[in-house]
């Protein structure tokens, strides 16, 4: 937040790669580019909130400079908020930021009094737009993103377990994270042993299979849990 992004961008990129590697270790699978792009989004935008530090460094720096201007003026009468001398590299930071948001948002973000949260939301909007428009973004993936952005769809990622009965088993959590990122949970499509339909690689069929009463069991357990907490 206090260092011009261009001075430590490479180090920030290395840190982001470490985060991606840690996620891959947790999932026991390589996190491909599309899944990683989604993981970098905020939870409300269907991601995991694993922000790429180099992508948001300009937003953090500009917000920090903006919030500290008045204090800087009070400490140093010669402080130049417009950075005419280029000591803060504000112009470069602004350029990097403008390149990371959609063009329509540039005017909206022109004021230097925005919070980092707001500026980062503009970066997320550009990333989500690129993700939806990517050549690999087929209809099923776009539908998946729409479902994951519904109100409350990502609440489980920030919820604290109330007791052992509602704590998520590590194996189940791994599958849930893969499904969140539209990663394969099995290598190839197979036959469902219950209904004879296709058990797809993303695990979608497992949630809607009409046989053996799994849907009813899940419904009843959710109903009972809501009743116990009400």
GROMACS elastic network, one bead per residue, 0.5 to 0.9 nm:
[ bonds ]
;  ai    aj funct       b0    kb
    1     4     6  0.78222   500
    1     5     6  0.83097   500
    1    57     6  0.69235   500
    1    58     6  0.81986   500
    1    59     6  0.83982   500
    1    62     6  0.78463   500
    1    63     6  0.78759   500
    1    64     6  0.58129   500
    1    65     6  0.82245   500
    2     5     6  0.88311   500
    2    60     6  0.82563   500
    2    61     6  0.59405   500
    2    62     6  0.89918   500
    2    64     6  0.66448   500
    2    65     6  0.75524   500
    3     6     6  0.84363   500
    3     7     6  0.70947   500
    3     8     6  0.77683   500
    3    57     6  0.89563   500
    3    61     6  0.68577   500
    3    88     6  0.83136   500
    4     7     6  0.57579   500
    4     8     6  0.75780   500
    4     9     6  0.89186   500
    4    57     6  0.82523   500
    4    58     6  0.76711   500
    4    61     6  0.65766   500
    4    62     6  0.89066   500
    4    88     6  0.65250   500
    4    89     6  0.63329   500
    4    90     6  0.76877   500
    4    92     6  0.86255   500
    4    93     6  0.69377   500
    5     8     6  0.57710   500
    5     9     6  0.56518   500
    5    12     6  0.88654   500
    5    54     6  0.75301   500
    5    57     6  0.56135   500
    5    58     6  0.58109   500
    5    60     6  0.89616   500
    5    61     6  0.71037   500
    5    89     6  0.87360   500
    5    92     6  0.86799   500
    5    93     6  0.66087   500
    5    96     6  0.87591   500
    6     9     6  0.53234   500
    6    10     6  0.83319   500
    6    57     6  0.89680   500
    6    58     6  0.87260   500
    6    89     6  0.83687   500
    6    92     6  0.78336   500
    6    93     6  0.75262   500
    6    96     6  0.89756   500
    7    10     6  0.81743   500
    7    11     6  0.89618   500
    8    11     6  0.53629   500
    8    12     6  0.62591   500
    8    13     6  0.87183   500
    8    54     6  0.84976   500
    9    12     6  0.50679   500
    9    13     6  0.61693   500
    9    14     6  0.87152   500
    9    53     6  0.85116   500
    9    54     6  0.56562   500
    9    55     6  0.89295   500
    9    57     6  0.79798   500
   10    13     6  0.50607   500
   10    14     6  0.63427   500
   10    15     6  0.87684   500
   10    54     6  0.78587   500
   11    14     6  0.50618   500
   11    15     6  0.63383   500
   11    16     6  0.87322   500
   11    54     6  0.84147   500
   12    15     6  0.50324   500
   12    16     6  0.62785   500
   12    17     6  0.87057   500
   12    52     6  0.80695   500
   12    53     6  0.56494   500
   12    54     6  0.51648   500
   12    55     6  0.88966   500
   12    57     6  0.83357   500
   13    16     6  0.50196   500
   13    17     6  0.62787   500
   13    18     6  0.87043   500
   13    52     6  0.74928   500
   13    53     6  0.68908   500
   13    54     6  0.55735   500
   13    55     6  0.86024   500
   14    17     6  0.50476   500
   14    18     6  0.63512   500
   14    19     6  0.88383   500
   15    18     6  0.50029   500
   15    19     6  0.64412   500
   15    20     6  0.87893   500
   15    52     6  0.84279   500
   15    53     6  0.75435   500
   15    54     6  0.87838   500
   16    19     6  0.50542   500
   16    20     6  0.63157   500
   16    21     6  0.86461   500
   16    50     6  0.86556   500
   16    51     6  0.79662   500
   16    52     6  0.54060   500
   16    53     6  0.62216   500
   16    54     6  0.75694   500
   17    20     6  0.50045   500
   17    21     6  0.61316   500
   17    22     6  0.85662   500
   17    52     6  0.85916   500
   18    21     6  0.50178   500
   18    22     6  0.61314   500
   18    23     6  0.86542   500
   19    22     6  0.50458   500
   19    23     6  0.62837   500
   19    24     6  0.86838   500
   19    50     6  0.76519   500
   19    52     6  0.85811   500
   20    23     6  0.51369   500
   20    24     6  0.62750   500
   20    25     6  0.87285   500
   20    31     6  0.72948   500
   20    36     6  0.72867   500
   20    50     6  0.85293   500
   21    24     6  0.50137   500
   21    25     6  0.62525   500
   21    26     6  0.87064   500
   21    30     6  0.82847   500
   21    31     6  0.81070   500
   22    25     6  0.50772   500
   22    26     6  0.63061   500
   22    27     6  0.87384   500
   23    26     6  0.50578   500
   23    27     6  0.62540   500
   23    28     6  0.84541   500
   23    29     6  0.87204   500
   23    30     6  0.87222   500
   23    31     6  0.75390   500
   24    27     6  0.51232   500
   24    28     6  0.57771   500
   24    29     6  0.53488   500
   24    30     6  0.53219   500
   24    31     6  0.56113   500
   25    29     6  0.68554   500
   25    30     6  0.81176   500
   26    29     6  0.80378   500
   26   174     6  0.72199   500
   27    30     6  0.79072   500
   27    31     6  0.83515   500
   27   174     6  0.55659   500
   27   175     6  0.80049   500
   27   177     6  0.77649   500
   27   178     6  0.72979   500
   28   174     6  0.84580   500
   31    34     6  0.81680   500
   31    35     6  0.60375   500
   31    36     6  0.59855   500
   31   183     6  0.81169   500
   32    35     6  0.54154   500
   32    36     6  0.60795   500
   32    37     6  0.85886   500
   32   183     6  0.84973   500
   33    36     6  0.50441   500
   33    37     6  0.60148   500
   33    38     6  0.86234   500
   34    37     6  0.51023   500
   34    38     6  0.63827   500
   34    39     6  0.86780   500
   34   131     6  0.72931   500
   34   134     6  0.87126   500
   34   136     6  0.81058   500
   34   137     6  0.87568   500
   34   181     6  0.84318   500
   34   182     6  0.89112   500
   35    38     6  0.51509   500
   35    39     6  0.61363   500
   35    40     6  0.87617   500
   35   178     6  0.87341   500
   35   181     6  0.52518   500
   35   182     6  0.67923   500
   35   183     6  0.68489   500
   36    40     6  0.62473   500
   36    41     6  0.89267   500
   36    47     6  0.89260   500
   36    50     6  0.89218   500
   36   181     6  0.79068   500
   37    40     6  0.53488   500
   37    41     6  0.69960   500
   37    47     6  0.82783   500
   37   127     6  0.73902   500
   37   128     6  0.82935   500
   37   131     6  0.71070   500
   38    41     6  0.54091   500
   38    42     6  0.86063   500
   38    45     6  0.84371   500
   38    46     6  0.68669   500
   38    47     6  0.50228   500
   38    48     6  0.75089   500
   38   127     6  0.83052   500
   38   128     6  0.75701   500
   38   131     6  0.73848   500
   38   145     6  0.88985   500
   38   181     6  0.64593   500
   39    42     6  0.77940   500
   39    43     6  0.84979   500
   39    46     6  0.78366   500
   39    49     6  0.64317   500
   39    50     6  0.59391   500
   39    51     6  0.79069   500
   39   180     6  0.87641   500
   39   181     6  0.67082   500
   40    43     6  0.89556   500
   40    47     6  0.59764   500
   40    48     6  0.63103   500
   40    49     6  0.55786   500
   40    52     6  0.62341   500
   40   124     6  0.82270   500
   40   127     6  0.85775   500
   41    44     6  0.80417   500
   41    45     6  0.59102   500
   41    46     6  0.66242   500
   41    48     6  0.62712   500
   41    49     6  0.54056   500
   41    50     6  0.69201   500
   41    51     6  0.66679   500
   41   124     6  0.58644   500
   41   125     6  0.86320   500
   41   127     6  0.73922   500
   41   128     6  0.72555   500
   42    45     6  0.52427   500
   42    46     6  0.66874   500
   42    47     6  0.50468   500
   42    48     6  0.59520   500
   42    50     6  0.74357   500
   42    51     6  0.75627   500
   42   121     6  0.82775   500
   42   124     6  0.71458   500
   43    46     6  0.52238   500
   43    48     6  0.51519   500
   43    49     6  0.54300   500
   43   148     6  0.86881   500
   43   149     6  0.79747   500
   43   153     6  0.87459   500
   43   154     6  0.59373   500
   43   155     6  0.82249   500
   43   157     6  0.79789   500
   44    47     6  0.70756   500
   44    48     6  0.88105   500
   44    49     6  0.87017   500
   44   148     6  0.80426   500
   44   149     6  0.57299   500
   44   150     6  0.80179   500
   44   151     6  0.78290   500
   44   152     6  0.83713   500
   44   153     6  0.81533   500
   44   154     6  0.68315   500
   44   155     6  0.89100   500
   45    48     6  0.87474   500
   45    49     6  0.88923   500
   45   124     6  0.78528   500
   45   125     6  0.83353   500
   45   128     6  0.74337   500
   45   145     6  0.80103   500
   45   146     6  0.88618   500
   45   148     6  0.74659   500
   45   149     6  0.53800   500
   45   150     6  0.88726   500
   46    49     6  0.88393   500
   46   128     6  0.89515   500
   46   144     6  0.89112   500
   46   145     6  0.60637   500
   46   146     6  0.79603   500
   46   147     6  0.82473   500
   46   149     6  0.50658   500
   46   150     6  0.85526   500
   46   153     6  0.81303   500
   46   154     6  0.71464   500
   46   180     6  0.75892   500
   46   181     6  0.81991   500
   47    50     6  0.77369   500
   47   148     6  0.82400   500
   47   149     6  0.87421   500
   47   154     6  0.83346   500
   47   180     6  0.77400   500
   47   181     6  0.73861   500
   48    51     6  0.83525   500
   48   154     6  0.84424   500
   48   157     6  0.77550   500
   48   177     6  0.86773   500
   48   180     6  0.85125   500
   48   181     6  0.85292   500
   50    53     6  0.88762   500
   51    54     6  0.87479   500
   51    55     6  0.77753   500
   51    56     6  0.73779   500
   52    55     6  0.53866   500
   52    56     6  0.65944   500
   52    57     6  0.86526   500
   53    56     6  0.53020   500
   53    57     6  0.57634   500
   54    57     6  0.51577   500
   54    58     6  0.78147   500
   55    58     6  0.72031   500
   55    59     6  0.82852   500
   55    96     6  0.88217   500
   55    97     6  0.84133   500
   55   100     6  0.74202   500
   55   120     6  0.89021   500
   55   123     6  0.77903   500
   56    59     6  0.52430   500
   56    60     6  0.62555   500
   56    61     6  0.86588   500
   56    97     6  0.81812   500
   56   100     6  0.88006   500
   56   116     6  0.87538   500
   56   119     6  0.84578   500
   56   120     6  0.62356   500
   56   123     6  0.73557   500
   57    60     6  0.51113   500
   57    61     6  0.60606   500
   57    62     6  0.85482   500
   57    93     6  0.86417   500
   57    97     6  0.86432   500
   58    61     6  0.51104   500
   58    62     6  0.60166   500
   58    63     6  0.84273   500
   58    93     6  0.53867   500
   58    94     6  0.71411   500
   58    95     6  0.89101   500
   58    96     6  0.65522   500
   58    97     6  0.55529   500
   59    62     6  0.53161   500
   59    63     6  0.60721   500
   59    64     6  0.84748   500
   59    93     6  0.82588   500
   59    94     6  0.85877   500
   59    97     6  0.64771   500
   59   115     6  0.85075   500
   59   116     6  0.57067   500
   59   117     6  0.84240   500
   59   118     6  0.87358   500
   59   119     6  0.55142   500
   59   120     6  0.60368   500
   59   123     6  0.84067   500
   60    63     6  0.52868   500
   60    64     6  0.60892   500
   60    65     6  0.86936   500
   60   115     6  0.84248   500
   60   116     6  0.53429   500
   60   117     6  0.85284   500
   60   119     6  0.80296   500
   60   120     6  0.79400   500
   61    64     6  0.50393   500
   61    65     6  0.61581   500
   61    66     6  0.85269   500
   61    90     6  0.88375   500
   61    93     6  0.76867   500
   61   116     6  0.82845   500
   62    65     6  0.51708   500
   62    66     6  0.61006   500
   62    67     6  0.86428   500
   62    90     6  0.75513   500
   62    93     6  0.71973   500
   62    94     6  0.75144   500
   62    97     6  0.87765   500
   62   112     6  0.73135   500
   62   114     6  0.87047   500
   62   115     6  0.88124   500
   62   116     6  0.77915   500
   62   119     6  0.88344   500
   63    66     6  0.50744   500
   63    67     6  0.61620   500
   63    68     6  0.86265   500
   63   112     6  0.72581   500
   63   113     6  0.72332   500
   63   114     6  0.63710   500
   63   115     6  0.54807   500
   63   116     6  0.51453   500
   63   117     6  0.88518   500
   63   119     6  0.78652   500
   64    67     6  0.52535   500
   64    68     6  0.61761   500
   64    69     6  0.86517   500
   64   115     6  0.83218   500
   64   116     6  0.77564   500
   65    68     6  0.52548   500
   65    69     6  0.60904   500
   65    81     6  0.85240   500
   65    88     6  0.89283   500
   65    90     6  0.88278   500
   65   112     6  0.85843   500
   66    69     6  0.55255   500
   66    70     6  0.83981   500
   66    81     6  0.86313   500
   66   112     6  0.57618   500
   66   113     6  0.57984   500
   66   114     6  0.77371   500
   66   115     6  0.85151   500
   67    70     6  0.74314   500
   67    71     6  0.83282   500
   67   112     6  0.87923   500
   67   113     6  0.71849   500
   67   114     6  0.86486   500
   67   115     6  0.81883   500
   68    71     6  0.53639   500
   68    72     6  0.60804   500
   68    73     6  0.87167   500
   69    72     6  0.50668   500
   69    73     6  0.62245   500
   69    74     6  0.87216   500
   69    79     6  0.86218   500
   69    80     6  0.89776   500
   69    81     6  0.64662   500
   70    73     6  0.51357   500
   70    74     6  0.63441   500
   70    75     6  0.87880   500
   70    81     6  0.89809   500
   71    74     6  0.50988   500
   71    75     6  0.63182   500
   71    76     6  0.85965   500
   72    75     6  0.51445   500
   72    76     6  0.59122   500
   72    77     6  0.81740   500
   72    79     6  0.65593   500
   72    81     6  0.86027   500
   73    76     6  0.51423   500
   73    77     6  0.55088   500
   73    78     6  0.74305   500
   73    79     6  0.56709   500
   73    80     6  0.80695   500
   73    81     6  0.81786   500
   74    77     6  0.65624   500
   74    79     6  0.88503   500
   75    79     6  0.83380   500
   76    79     6  0.53781   500
   77    80     6  0.85776   500
   79    83     6  0.84735   500
   80    83     6  0.53394   500
   80    84     6  0.69217   500
   80    85     6  0.82923   500
   81    84     6  0.81745   500
   82    85     6  0.85815   500
   82    86     6  0.87473   500
   82    90     6  0.79921   500
   83    86     6  0.52128   500
   83    87     6  0.64394   500
   83    88     6  0.62657   500
   83    89     6  0.74218   500
   83    90     6  0.65921   500
   83    91     6  0.82224   500
   84    87     6  0.79843   500
   85    88     6  0.81663   500
   85    89     6  0.86776   500
   86    90     6  0.68733   500
   86    91     6  0.75914   500
   87    90     6  0.80118   500
   88    91     6  0.83993   500
   88    93     6  0.88329   500
   89    92     6  0.54349   500
   89    93     6  0.63222   500
   89    94     6  0.86937   500
   90    93     6  0.50045   500
   90    94     6  0.59935   500
   90    95     6  0.84991   500
   91    94     6  0.50445   500
   91    95     6  0.61384   500
   91    96     6  0.86631   500
   92    95     6  0.50184   500
   92    96     6  0.62179   500
   92    97     6  0.85631   500
   93    96     6  0.51385   500
   93    97     6  0.61472   500
   93    98     6  0.86443   500
   94    97     6  0.50287   500
   94    98     6  0.60987   500
   94    99     6  0.86035   500
   95    98     6  0.51550   500
   95    99     6  0.62468   500
   95   100     6  0.88052   500
   96    99     6  0.52359   500
   96   100     6  0.65340   500
   97   100     6  0.52262   500
   97   101     6  0.67695   500
   97   119     6  0.86638   500
   97   123     6  0.80542   500
   98   101     6  0.55794   500
   98   102     6  0.78387   500
   98   103     6  0.76489   500
   98   105     6  0.86450   500
   98   106     6  0.63925   500
   98   109     6  0.87076   500
   99   102     6  0.78236   500
   99   103     6  0.83000   500
  100   122     6  0.82366   500
  100   123     6  0.57201   500
  100   124     6  0.88834   500
  100   126     6  0.67836   500
  100   127     6  0.81446   500
  101   104     6  0.83739   500
  101   105     6  0.67000   500
  101   106     6  0.72726   500
  101   119     6  0.89701   500
  101   122     6  0.57178   500
  101   124     6  0.79470   500
  101   125     6  0.71982   500
  101   126     6  0.50668   500
  101   127     6  0.80146   500
  102   105     6  0.55629   500
  102   106     6  0.71089   500
  102   122     6  0.74886   500
  102   123     6  0.78614   500
  102   125     6  0.74515   500
  102   126     6  0.52936   500
  102   127     6  0.89598   500
  102   129     6  0.84555   500
  103   106     6  0.54613   500
  103   107     6  0.81825   500
  104   107     6  0.68489   500
  104   108     6  0.77449   500
  105   108     6  0.50759   500
  105   109     6  0.61069   500
  105   110     6  0.85628   500
  105   122     6  0.71457   500
  106   109     6  0.51303   500
  106   110     6  0.60315   500
  107   110     6  0.50643   500
  107   111     6  0.80857   500
  108   111     6  0.72156   500
  109   112     6  0.74768   500
  109   113     6  0.89634   500
  109   114     6  0.74487   500
  109   118     6  0.87805   500
  109   119     6  0.72161   500
  109   122     6  0.83504   500
  110   113     6  0.88808   500
  110   114     6  0.89698   500
  111   114     6  0.66675   500
  112   115     6  0.87163   500
  114   117     6  0.82023   500
  114   118     6  0.63761   500
  114   119     6  0.67708   500
  115   118     6  0.53399   500
  115   119     6  0.64051   500
  115   120     6  0.86030   500
  116   119     6  0.50495   500
  116   120     6  0.58785   500
  116   121     6  0.83894   500
  117   120     6  0.52055   500
  117   121     6  0.61689   500
  117   122     6  0.89263   500
  118   121     6  0.50560   500
  118   122     6  0.66617   500
  119   122     6  0.52933   500
  119   123     6  0.67039   500
  119   124     6  0.88906   500
  120   123     6  0.50063   500
  120   124     6  0.62102   500
  120   125     6  0.86121   500
  121   125     6  0.61504   500
  121   126     6  0.87834   500
  122   125     6  0.50070   500
  122   126     6  0.64811   500
  122   127     6  0.87566   500
  123   126     6  0.52529   500
  123   127     6  0.63217   500
  123   128     6  0.86858   500
  124   128     6  0.60365   500
  124   129     6  0.84691   500
  125   128     6  0.51444   500
  125   129     6  0.61102   500
  125   130     6  0.86325   500
  126   129     6  0.50492   500
  126   130     6  0.61777   500
  126   131     6  0.85335   500
  127   130     6  0.51400   500
  127   131     6  0.60885   500
  127   132     6  0.86935   500
  128   132     6  0.61922   500
  128   133     6  0.85397   500
  129   132     6  0.52665   500
  129   133     6  0.61730   500
  129   134     6  0.85671   500
  130   133     6  0.50555   500
  130   134     6  0.59052   500
  131   134     6  0.52524   500
  131   135     6  0.88344   500
  131   136     6  0.86884   500
  131   137     6  0.70075   500
  131   142     6  0.89606   500
  132   135     6  0.85811   500
  132   136     6  0.87053   500
  132   137     6  0.57359   500
  132   138     6  0.85587   500
  132   141     6  0.82259   500
  132   142     6  0.62632   500
  132   145     6  0.82838   500
  133   136     6  0.82478   500
  133   137     6  0.63903   500
  134   137     6  0.52459   500
  134   138     6  0.86014   500
  135   138     6  0.75791   500
  136   141     6  0.84250   500
  137   140     6  0.79097   500
  137   141     6  0.56388   500
  137   142     6  0.62584   500
  138   141     6  0.53611   500
  138   142     6  0.63410   500
  138   143     6  0.86884   500
  139   142     6  0.51680   500
  139   143     6  0.61293   500
  139   144     6  0.85148   500
  140   143     6  0.50547   500
  140   144     6  0.60698   500
  140   145     6  0.87399   500
  141   145     6  0.62766   500
  141   146     6  0.86481   500
  141   182     6  0.73922   500
  142   145     6  0.51328   500
  142   146     6  0.63000   500
  142   147     6  0.87377   500
  143   146     6  0.50519   500
  143   147     6  0.62755   500
  143   148     6  0.86841   500
  144   147     6  0.51569   500
  144   148     6  0.62302   500
  144   149     6  0.87621   500
  144   180     6  0.85231   500
  144   182     6  0.76160   500
  145   148     6  0.50565   500
  145   149     6  0.62783   500
  145   150     6  0.89312   500
  145   180     6  0.88418   500
  145   181     6  0.89471   500
  145   182     6  0.88926   500
  146   149     6  0.52958   500
  146   150     6  0.66796   500
  147   150     6  0.54514   500
  147   153     6  0.73598   500
  148   151     6  0.83837   500
  148   152     6  0.86711   500
  148   153     6  0.54403   500
  148   154     6  0.68303   500
  148   180     6  0.73025   500
  149   152     6  0.80193   500
  149   153     6  0.63225   500
  149   154     6  0.75948   500
  150   153     6  0.54633   500
  150   154     6  0.82537   500
  151   154     6  0.78656   500
  151   155     6  0.84643   500
  152   155     6  0.50117   500
  152   156     6  0.81014   500
  153   156     6  0.75539   500
  154   157     6  0.56935   500
  154   158     6  0.77278   500
  154   180     6  0.87397   500
  155   158     6  0.57354   500
  155   159     6  0.61804   500
  156   159     6  0.50213   500
  156   160     6  0.82170   500
  157   160     6  0.86346   500
  159   162     6  0.87817   500
  160   167     6  0.83334   500
  161   164     6  0.72980   500
  161   165     6  0.85236   500
  161   166     6  0.58243   500
  161   167     6  0.50441   500
  161   168     6  0.78150   500
  162   165     6  0.80381   500
  162   166     6  0.63544   500
  162   167     6  0.73046   500
  163   166     6  0.56029   500
  163   167     6  0.63499   500
  164   167     6  0.50596   500
  164   168     6  0.84311   500
  165   168     6  0.84025   500
  166   169     6  0.89987   500
  168   171     6  0.83075   500
  168   172     6  0.65051   500
  168   173     6  0.59787   500
  169   172     6  0.52281   500
  169   173     6  0.60267   500
  169   174     6  0.86155   500
  170   174     6  0.61216   500
  170   175     6  0.87381   500
  171   174     6  0.51220   500
  171   175     6  0.64790   500
  171   176     6  0.86968   500
  172   175     6  0.51452   500
  172   176     6  0.60956   500
  172   177     6  0.86172   500
  173   177     6  0.61092   500
  173   178     6  0.85671   500
  174   177     6  0.52448   500
  174   178     6  0.62773   500
  174   179     6  0.86813   500
  175   178     6  0.50880   500
  175   179     6  0.61464   500
  175   180     6  0.85164   500
  175   185     6  0.65188   500
  175   203     6  0.88530   500
  176   179     6  0.51047   500
  176   180     6  0.60741   500
  176   181     6  0.87235   500
  177   181     6  0.63235   500
  177   182     6  0.85205   500
  177   183     6  0.84038   500
  178   181     6  0.51788   500
  178   182     6  0.59768   500
  178   184     6  0.68121   500
  178   185     6  0.67013   500
  178   202     6  0.83131   500
  179   183     6  0.58173   500
  179   184     6  0.74128   500
  179   185     6  0.73874   500
  179   202     6  0.65595   500
  179   203     6  0.73788   500
  179   204     6  0.84407   500
  180   183     6  0.76509   500
  182   185     6  0.89050   500
  182   202     6  0.66954   500
  183   201     6  0.84833   500
  183   202     6  0.64336   500
  184   187     6  0.67698   500
  184   188     6  0.84723   500
  184   200     6  0.87722   500
  184   201     6  0.52375   500
  184   203     6  0.76232   500
  185   188     6  0.89789   500
  185   200     6  0.88528   500
  185   201     6  0.57815   500
  185   202     6  0.54408   500
  185   203     6  0.63017   500
  186   189     6  0.76334   500
  186   200     6  0.80175   500
  186   202     6  0.70443   500
  186   203     6  0.77808   500
  187   201     6  0.62153   500
  188   199     6  0.87300   500
  188   200     6  0.71622   500
  188   201     6  0.53934   500
  189   198     6  0.65226   500
  189   199     6  0.56140   500
  189   201     6  0.51764   500
  189   202     6  0.87261   500
  190   193     6  0.89753   500
  190   197     6  0.84485   500
  190   198     6  0.57927   500
  190   199     6  0.50299   500
  190   200     6  0.65892   500
  190   201     6  0.79438   500
  191   194     6  0.86665   500
  191   195     6  0.83531   500
  191   196     6  0.56104   500
  191   197     6  0.56767   500
  191   199     6  0.53854   500
  191   200     6  0.84068   500
  192   195     6  0.57924   500
  192   197     6  0.52357   500
  192   198     6  0.56416   500
  192   199     6  0.50435   500
  192   200     6  0.88203   500
  192   205     6  0.83252   500
  192   206     6  0.84254   500
  192   209     6  0.84370   500
  193   196     6  0.57267   500
  193   197     6  0.80475   500
  193   199     6  0.87070   500
  194   197     6  0.80650   500
  194   209     6  0.78949   500
  194   210     6  0.85553   500
  194   211     6  0.58301   500
  194   212     6  0.69176   500
  195   198     6  0.86553   500
  195   209     6  0.71127   500
  195   210     6  0.73964   500
  195   211     6  0.59188   500
  195   212     6  0.87217   500
  196   199     6  0.85946   500
  197   205     6  0.83349   500
  197   209     6  0.83775   500
  198   205     6  0.72080   500
  199   202     6  0.84406   500
  199   203     6  0.67802   500
  199   204     6  0.77257   500
  199   205     6  0.55837   500
  199   206     6  0.69605   500
  200   203     6  0.55735   500
  200   204     6  0.64981   500
  200   205     6  0.62653   500
  200   206     6  0.83793   500
  201   204     6  0.79449   500
  202   205     6  0.81961   500
  203   206     6  0.55034   500
  203   207     6  0.73679   500
  204   207     6  0.57105   500
  204   208     6  0.70883   500
  204   209     6  0.89397   500
  205   208     6  0.52731   500
  205   209     6  0.56978   500
  206   209     6  0.56038   500
  206   214     6  0.88479   500
  207   210     6  0.89017   500
  207   214     6  0.81293   500
  207   215     6  0.71369   500
  208   211     6  0.89743   500
  208   214     6  0.84605   500
  208   215     6  0.67669   500
  209   212     6  0.83381   500
  209   213     6  0.85228   500
  209   214     6  0.75490   500
  209   215     6  0.73738   500
  210   213     6  0.66091   500
  210   214     6  0.73872   500
  210   215     6  0.68480   500
  210   216     6  0.89715   500
  211   214     6  0.70541   500
  211   215     6  0.83591   500
  212   215     6  0.84311   500
  213   216     6  0.52604   500
  213   217     6  0.61654   500
  213   218     6  0.86469   500
  214   217     6  0.50201   500
  214   218     6  0.60823   500
  214   219     6  0.84985   500
  215   218     6  0.51789   500
  215   219     6  0.61302   500
  215   220     6  0.86378   500
  216   219     6  0.50043   500
  216   220     6  0.60926   500
  216   221     6  0.85843   500
  217   220     6  0.51659   500
  217   221     6  0.61963   500
  217   222     6  0.86421   500
  218   221     6  0.52261   500
  218   222     6  0.62236   500
  218   223     6  0.85637   500
  219   222     6  0.52460   500
  219   223     6  0.61221   500
  219   224     6  0.86452   500
  220   224     6  0.60796   500
  220   225     6  0.85512   500
  221   224     6  0.50806   500
  221   225     6  0.61153   500
  221   226     6  0.86194   500
  222   225     6  0.51016   500
  222   226     6  0.61947   500
  222   227     6  0.85566   500
  223   226     6  0.52735   500
  223   227     6  0.61789   500
  223   228     6  0.86916   500
  224   227     6  0.50262   500
  224   228     6  0.61399   500
  224   229     6  0.87215   500
  225   228     6  0.51475   500
  225   229     6  0.63526   500
  225   230     6  0.86711   500
  226   229     6  0.52562   500
  226   230     6  0.61132   500
  227   230     6  0.51920   500
